[in-house]
């Protein structure tokens, strides 16, 4: 956010002559592409500085989580519960059984 704000300050022509894009990108520490994108976003938002320098929110997460609240609770409860047929829990017993009621994609990720 700070670098994008510095880009806008460097591109501000109201305070004098604006340096070339190469000079600005080297001084601010951004690529020429970042400089172009910040300037483009500033123009597209009608000169709104906050909209130009803030990050846009992603509408959808990239990959939905396979672990639901219920599955997470079962995963947490496994090592806390008394194992069937055993006197006390051991590290060897802390693996997820396929019939544990957890989604298949969760149980396949656990060794």
PERASUL-V31362 format. One record per pair of residues at least 24 apart in sequence whose C-alpha atoms are under 7 Angstrom apart, sorted by the first residue. I is the first residue (numbers start at 0). GAP is how many residues later the second one is. If there is no record, write none. Layout:
i->{I/I}
gap->{GAP/GAP}
This chain:
i->{0/0/2/3/3/4/6/65/65/66/70}
gap->{52/53/25/34/49/48/28/39/40/39/31}
